[in-house]
Amino acid sequence: MIYLDNAGTTLVSEKVKNAMLPYFDEIYGNASSLHTAGQIAKEKLESAREAVARCIGAEPKEIYFTSGGSESDNWAIESACKYGLIKGKKHIITSAFEHHAILNTLKEKEKQGFEVTYLPVYENGIIKVKDLENAIREDTCLVTIMYANNEIGTIQPIKEIGEICKNAHIPFHTDAVQAASHVSINVKDQNIDMMSISGHKFHAPKGVGVLYCNKSTPLFSFINGGGQERNKRAGTENLAGIIGLSVALEDAVNEMKWVAEKESKLRDKLFTNLSKIPHSKINGDVINRLPNNFNMSFEGIEGESLLLLLDDKGICASSGSACTSGSLDPSHVLLAIGLPHEIAHGSLRLTLSKYTTEKEIDETIKAVPEVVEYLRSISPVWDKLKKGEIKHVI
């Protein structure tokens, strides 16, 4: 099997698995307990918190462990909105192609009387900071812009956004779920007030994540119960998962340079070869994107059929976010960058990891054109395009 859906999830590395094992049957105390076993667990929990903080340039007391990226996103938005209500501010700024953990939460906020401005992302998949500056109002209580897009991998001008928000005294949250293991992040230098991370995107287990919150940014409790996470998030800590996340994040930061070089080389090989397929289009900026992200559209085919036939050839791919894979609607990300529905439907996302090999990429380069050619041969739309009855869009 060739696994090229690492933006969806990643395998748990051997190092992470080995680091987690003692926390199932040796160091299994409740970190909130006063006995020795609990205090040992507490010590390990805080060591993991310190490790995560080092990786992103934060302080340990600014790190809150969660169940993953969606919870962290929800928590950041809910907290900012609570503080906004106290201050009489009910305006939020985001981008048009955020993850649904952001967009669907903001839809709920709109039902509660908040107003949301959705910044355009243009054909290259990057916002313009001038648009952000123009959108800021006296009653803006939050700016939430993702660090890197989960479908097309484009990286936003985070430091500039952070500086604008700092000068305007507006909390800035970024969903860094896709970015955390692929780009260097320093939350202080980049003026990030809140940031979401999810462990399973960088070879840690599913079900564990992080919300970073600057100590000067108000953070309201999200889950009520016990006093865990400094009385902000109740529930016994997932110590094994937290250890796994901290080890995986440290690995990702330490290996970032060589992994990025390897991934970008293989990604560019995909782009170079698959761009030769007639009437195909690279989605998003070619340069300013994550090193492991490939996304293209092929005219005259359906993405779902493309994925199923690639799966038959042993290649695990995606057409977009795994969180919406059951939807028949075209990707909101591709629509946001201006693709028409019929082209957005025919998209392919391939995302690499440090374990991806050149042989796997070579096999993919051979398989994709074969599948595209077959699907076009049985497509009535492609037949009309060939005959000139309808015009090519790409």
C-alpha positions in Angstrom: 0.0 0.0 0.0 1.2 3.5 -0.9 -0.2 5.9 1.8 -0.4 9.5 0.5 -3.0 11.0 2.8 -0.8 12.3 5.6 -2.9 15.5 5.9 -5.7 13.2 7.0 -3.7 11.3 9.6 -0.3 9.8 10.0 1.1 6.5 11.4 2.3 6.5 15.0 6.1 6.3 14.8 8.0 3.5 16.6 9.8 6.1 18.8 6.4 7.6 19.9 4.9 4.1 20.5 7.9 3.1 22.6 7.7 6.3 24.6 4.0 5.8 25.3 4.2 2.2 26.4 5.3 2.7 30.1 2.2 5.0 30.6 -0.2 2.1 30.1 1.2 -0.3 32.8 4.0 1.3 34.7 3.4 5.1 35.1 -0.4 4.9 35.1 -1.3 7.1 38.1 -3.8 9.9 37.9 -1.9 13.1 37.7 -4.4 14.8 40.0 -3.8 12.3 42.8 -1.7 13.1 45.9 -0.1 9.7 46.2 3.3 8.8 44.8 2.0 7.2 41.6 -0.1 10.3 40.9 2.8 12.7 41.6 5.1 10.7 39.3 2.4 11.0 36.6 2.1 14.7 37.3 5.8 15.2 36.9 5.8 13.5 33.5 2.8 15.5 32.4 4.5 18.8 33.2 7.7 17.7 31.5 5.7 17.0 28.4 4.1 20.5 28.7 7.5 22.0 28.9 8.7 20.1 25.8 5.7 21.3 23.8 6.2 24.9 24.9 9.9 24.8 23.8 8.9 23.6 20.4 6.7 26.7 19.7 8.5 29.3 21.7 5.9 29.4 24.5 5.9 29.2 28.3 4.7 25.9 29.8 1.8 27.6 31.6 0.5 28.7 28.2 0.0 25.1 27.0 -3.3 23.4 27.5 -3.8 19.7 26.4 -7.0 18.9 24.5 -8.5 16.0 22.5 -7.3 17.5 19.2 -7.5 20.3 16.7 -11.3 20.6 16.6 -11.6 21.0 20.3 -8.8 23.5 20.4 -10.4 25.6 17.6 -13.7 25.5 19.4 -12.2 26.5 22.7 -10.3 29.4 21.3 -13.4 30.8 19.5 -15.8 30.3 22.4 -13.4 31.9 24.8 -12.7 34.9 22.6 -16.5 35.4 22.1 -17.2 35.2 25.8 -14.6 38.0 26.4 -16.0 39.9 23.4 -19.5 39.9 24.9 -18.0 41.3 28.2 -16.4 44.1 26.1 -19.5 44.6 23.9 -17.7 43.3 20.8 -19.4 40.8 18.5 -17.4 40.9 15.2 -15.0 38.1 14.1 -12.7 38.0 11.1 -11.6 34.8 9.4 -10.8 33.5 5.9 -13.2 31.9 3.4 -11.4 28.5 3.4 -10.8 27.6 7.0 -11.3 24.1 8.4 -14.8 23.2 9.2 -13.9 23.2 12.9 -13.6 26.9 12.5 -16.3 27.6 9.9 -19.1 25.6 11.6 -18.3 27.0 15.0 -18.5 30.5 13.5 -21.9 29.7 11.9 -23.2 28.9 15.4 -21.8 32.2 16.6 -23.6 34.0 13.8 -26.9 32.5 15.1 -26.0 34.0 18.5 -25.7 37.5 17.0 -22.0 37.7 16.1 -21.1 39.1 12.8 -18.4 37.3 10.8 -16.3 38.8 8.0 -14.9 36.1 5.6 -11.7 37.3 3.9 -11.2 36.2 0.3 -8.1 34.0 -0.4 -7.8 34.6 -4.1 -6.5 32.1 -6.7 -3.2 31.6 -5.0 -4.9 30.6 -1.7 -3.4 33.4 0.3 -5.2 36.3 2.0 -4.1 39.9 1.5 -3.1 41.7 4.7 -4.7 44.9 3.3 -8.0 43.1 3.3 -7.5 42.2 7.0 -6.6 45.8 7.9 -9.7 47.1 6.1 -12.0 44.5 7.8 -11.0 45.4 11.4 -13.6 47.3 13.3 -14.0 48.8 16.7 -16.1 45.8 17.8 -13.8 43.1 16.4 -13.2 40.6 19.2 -11.2 37.9 17.3 -9.2 37.2 14.1 -8.8 33.5 13.3 -6.8 32.6 10.2 -5.3 29.2 9.6 -1.5 28.9 9.4 -1.6 26.5 6.4 -4.6 25.2 4.5 -5.4 21.6 5.0 -6.4 20.9 1.4 -4.0 23.0 -0.8 -1.2 23.6 1.7 -0.9 27.4 1.2 0.9 29.2 4.0 -0.6 32.5 5.2 1.5 35.6 6.2 1.1 34.8 9.9 3.7 37.2 11.3 2.2 40.1 9.4 -1.3 39.1 10.6 -0.1 38.8 14.1 1.5 42.2 14.0 -1.7 43.8 12.7 -3.8 42.2 15.4 -1.3 43.2 18.1 -1.4 46.8 17.0 -5.2 46.7 16.9 -5.3 45.0 20.3 -7.3 42.1 18.9 -6.7 38.4 19.9 -5.2 36.4 17.0 -5.9 32.7 16.8 -4.4 30.4 14.2 -5.3 26.8 13.4 -1.8 25.3 12.9 -2.9 21.7 12.8 -1.3 21.2 9.3 1.6 23.6 9.9 3.0 22.6 13.3 5.3 19.8 12.1 6.3 21.4 8.8 7.2 25.0 9.4 9.2 26.7 12.2 6.8 28.4 14.6 7.6 30.9 17.4 4.4 32.2 18.9 6.0 35.2 20.6 7.9 36.4 17.5 4.9 35.9 15.3 2.5 37.6 17.8 0.2 34.6 17.9 -2.2 34.8 20.9 -3.9 31.4 20.5 -2.9 28.3 18.4 -4.3 24.9 17.8 -2.3 21.7 17.2 -3.3 18.1 16.7 -0.9 15.2 17.4 -2.1 12.7 14.8 -0.9 15.0 12.0 2.7 14.4 13.0 3.0 10.7 14.0 1.5 11.0 17.5 -1.8 9.1 18.3 -5.3 10.4 17.6 -7.2 12.0 20.4 -4.7 14.4 21.8 -4.0 18.0 20.9 -2.9 21.4 22.2 -4.3 24.8 22.6 -1.6 27.4 23.2 -3.0 30.6 24.8 -0.8 33.6 25.5 -0.8 34.3 29.3 -2.1 37.9 28.6 -5.0 36.6 26.6 -8.2 35.8 28.6 -9.1 32.1 28.4 -12.4 30.9 29.8 -13.0 27.3 31.0 -14.3 25.0 28.3 -15.2 21.7 30.2 -16.4 21.9 33.7 -15.7 19.4 36.4 -12.3 18.9 38.1 -9.4 21.3 38.3 -7.3 19.9 35.5 -5.4 22.2 33.1 -5.3 25.0 35.6 -9.1 24.8 36.1 -9.7 25.5 32.4 -10.5 22.0 31.1 -11.8 19.3 33.4 -11.1 15.6 32.8 -8.4 13.2 33.7 -5.4 13.9 31.4 -4.6 11.5 28.6 -1.1 11.0 29.8 0.1 8.4 27.3 -1.3 10.5 24.4 0.3 13.7 25.8 3.7 12.0 26.1 3.3 10.7 22.5 2.4 14.2 21.3 5.4 15.8 23.0 7.9 13.2 21.7 6.4 13.5 18.2 6.5 17.3 18.1 10.1 17.4 19.4 11.0 14.9 16.6 9.2 17.0 14.0 11.0 20.2 15.1 14.4 18.5 15.2 14.0 16.8 11.8 12.2 19.6 10.1 15.0 20.7 7.8 15.8 17.3 6.2 12.2 16.2 6.1 11.1 19.4 4.4 13.9 19.0 1.8 12.9 15.4 1.1 9.1 16.1 1.0 9.4 19.2 -1.2 11.7 17.3 -3.7 9.1 14.5 -4.0 6.2 16.9 -4.1 7.8 18.9 -6.9 8.5 15.6 -8.8 4.7 14.9 -8.6 3.9 18.4 -9.9 6.4 18.3 -12.7 5.2 14.9 -14.0 1.5 15.1 -13.4 1.3 18.7 -14.8 2.0 17.0 -18.2 -1.6 15.6 -18.1 -3.5 17.9 -20.5 -6.1 20.2 -19.0 -4.9 19.9 -15.5 -4.2 22.6 -12.9 -2.1 23.0 -9.8 -4.3 24.4 -7.0 -2.8 27.1 -4.7 0.6 28.9 -4.7 3.4 26.6 -6.0 6.1 28.0 -3.8 4.4 29.3 -0.6 2.9 26.0 0.5 3.7 23.1 2.8 6.5 20.9 1.6 4.4 17.8 1.7 1.3 19.1 -0.1 0.2 18.3 -3.7 -3.2 19.4 -5.0 -4.3 19.3 -8.6 -7.5 19.4 -10.6 -8.1 17.4 -13.8 -10.9 18.5 -16.1 -13.5 16.0 -17.2 -13.4 13.6 -14.3 -15.0 13.1 -10.9 -12.6 13.1 -7.9 -14.5 10.3 -6.2 -13.9 7.9 -9.1 -10.3 8.9 -9.3 -9.8 8.1 -5.6 -11.5 4.7 -5.9 -9.5 3.6 -8.9 -6.3 4.8 -7.3 -7.2 2.8 -4.2 -7.6 -0.3 -6.5 -4.0 0.3 -7.5 -3.0 0.4 -3.8 -2.7 4.2 -3.6 -4.4 6.0 -0.7 -5.2 9.5 -1.7 -7.8 12.2 -1.0 -9.7 14.9 -2.8 -9.8 17.2 0.3 -10.4 17.2 4.0 -11.2 13.8 5.6 -13.6 15.6 7.8 -15.9 16.2 4.8 -15.1 13.1 2.7 -18.7 11.9 2.9 -20.0 15.1 1.3 -21.0 15.2 -2.4 -20.5 18.9 -2.5 -17.2 20.2 -4.1 -14.5 21.4 -1.8 -15.3 24.8 -0.2 -11.5 25.4 -0.3 -11.3 25.0 -4.1 -14.5 27.1 -4.6 -12.9 29.8 -2.4 -9.9 30.1 -4.7 -12.2 30.5 -7.7 -12.5 27.1 -9.3 -15.9 26.3 -10.9 -17.9 23.4 -9.4 -17.1 21.0 -12.3 -13.3 21.5 -11.8 -13.4 21.5 -8.1 -15.1 18.1 -8.3 -12.1 16.6 -10.1 -9.4 17.4 -7.6 -6.7 15.2 -6.1 -4.8 15.8 -2.9 -1.6 13.8 -2.2 0.2 14.5 1.1 3.5 13.1 2.0 5.4 12.2 5.2 9.0 11.6 6.1 8.3 7.9 5.4 7.3 8.4 1.8 9.7 6.9 -0.7 10.8 7.9 -4.2 9.6 4.5 -5.5 6.1 5.2 -4.1 6.1 8.6 -5.9 7.3 7.0 -9.2 4.5 4.4 -8.9 2.0 7.2 -8.3 3.3 9.2 -11.3 2.6 6.1 -13.4 -0.8 5.4 -12.0 -2.5 8.8 -12.0 -2.3 9.5 -15.8 -3.6 6.0 -16.5 -6.6 6.5 -14.2 -7.3 10.0 -15.6 -7.1 8.7 -19.2 -9.5 5.9 -18.4 -12.0 8.1 -16.6 -12.0 10.6 -19.5 -12.5 7.8 -22.0 -15.9 6.9 -20.4 -16.9 10.5 -19.5 -19.7 12.1 -21.6 -18.5 15.5 -20.5 -15.0 14.8 -21.8 -16.5 13.6 -25.1 -18.3 16.9 -25.5 -15.1 18.8 -24.6 -13.2 16.8 -27.3 -15.8 17.5 -29.9 -15.8 21.2 -29.0 -19.5 21.2 -28.0 -18.4 22.8 -24.7 -15.4 24.8 -24.0 -12.4 23.8 -21.8 -12.1 25.6 -18.5 -8.5 24.5 -17.9 
